[in-house]
Amino acid sequence: MIALITGASSGIGWATAEALAKLKYNLILCGRRQEKLDELAKQLSVDTHTLVFDVRNNESVATALTSLPENWQSIDVLVNNAGNAYGMSPIQDGDVADWDAMIDGNIQGLLYVSKAIVPGMVSRQRGHIVNMSSIAGKQTYANGAVYCASKAAVEAISTGMRLDLTQHGIKVTNIAPGAVETDFSTVRFKGDKARAAQVYAGFDALQAADIADTVAYAVSAPAHVTIADITILAAAQSAATTIHRK
């Protein structure tokens, strides 16, 4: 069995690689940092193949995925994990470059990778796609309109994929995490670690391994079961921006 994971060089992607390795999947690890992918690959007890590309660049995606050796081309599981958040401001103050980065990464990147891989699943009449959405895709919050919109698009794409692909024996799972303590907020606040730390202060946030365990659960379901949509919140979290802090 072969699984391809985008955004595997850190956070949820890294943890998902570890979780799927325990299930004996051989792994195609994709990201933008070769050294981090190599570091991860060395820690895993399964066969790995690394690909370096930016999901936002369709030509780069297509070149990388068509370069796969023949024995790596029959991908059973695709985990569309790569994505980003940049900035947090009211819509009138938004940075257009931030908007472009989120839309290109969270929506177009998912589509580009899927476009390259799904036809093979259709021809084989089997496969499983896991799309990483967010609670933000279900509940829009102030100062996050474009990020929330990009994740709402992931929700819609997951539903559309399921409608299109179930007839071909392909499962589609949408996973919507709440507050996960990774470098997500550091990236969002452009390296401001003090501000990022405030996001996770005063409660026990989800960890990347919690989401990876959910991916493993979904892809391990019996053949007649599809885990279609899962929302995962920290115990202290009741909505996108409602968190009970100590």
Steps between C-alpha positions, in 0.01 A plus 500: 500500500620850414393831653599845375502784754539866409642740756688211658799702618335621822197496727200289407664372182804374689284334766280343233805343339592346834145371552468348153844341527368311802228366270776382264429746220797583282510878479549771241600801710439836336603846615716800424798413723708206385705490818189464718356229276830313517502533878149355520575220257795385711271458801247279324511123476333480157613574147482871415532722196536878534376769265574872537249739346267786585137394467415852382691446177310267268797446269720404794233265634453330164873466437564349843214252492562383145861432603396226741661164426254239373500311829384816681219598266216287640405734783237357736462798735540872426520731801450859384653662806707789361353841569560826679357800683647847471393804695195570710326830433163644401422464133564865420855475636588168340826449313431387144822297495377312809165437332669365190725270703207352692277453198783358290620262773178389665279473192700490179781293652256234613344495155832485316622201700166324478484555124834323463411200717126435483489380136721207600265415785206512259674266256574256783149544646628546852661760725450730795536880509536681831459877481617711794245773559450694824234606747549832319339342196183440698490812719616834363660731755589868510834602347533169319260532206733386223658214695153382605381529139793293377419223746128520422607430142680187620175389663312550172770327297495201736124466455531539124778245480287251692210553260726454198723219622297262717382322185866422426566335835682805638435618855525867596553614859488863612676575831436833674736559795451769760792653689807288429830604655745501211692779325169603338463818706869589471461493122173689517656776707814497285747386761353683802541214745369697797172572323482143375548363852196695619280295268574186701528654847284384787365172362613163367503540124475215255831357384601399150496135607130530589417593143735237360323236709174609339646462152615150594153418637331619182722305261471188718120487488348185348448499124126562538552804728589856397593748772362795305552798730659547841527815711754476782517756778715531807299412810507865608378621161130524415518702177756646263598788730328392823756345732475464878839607629624444853 
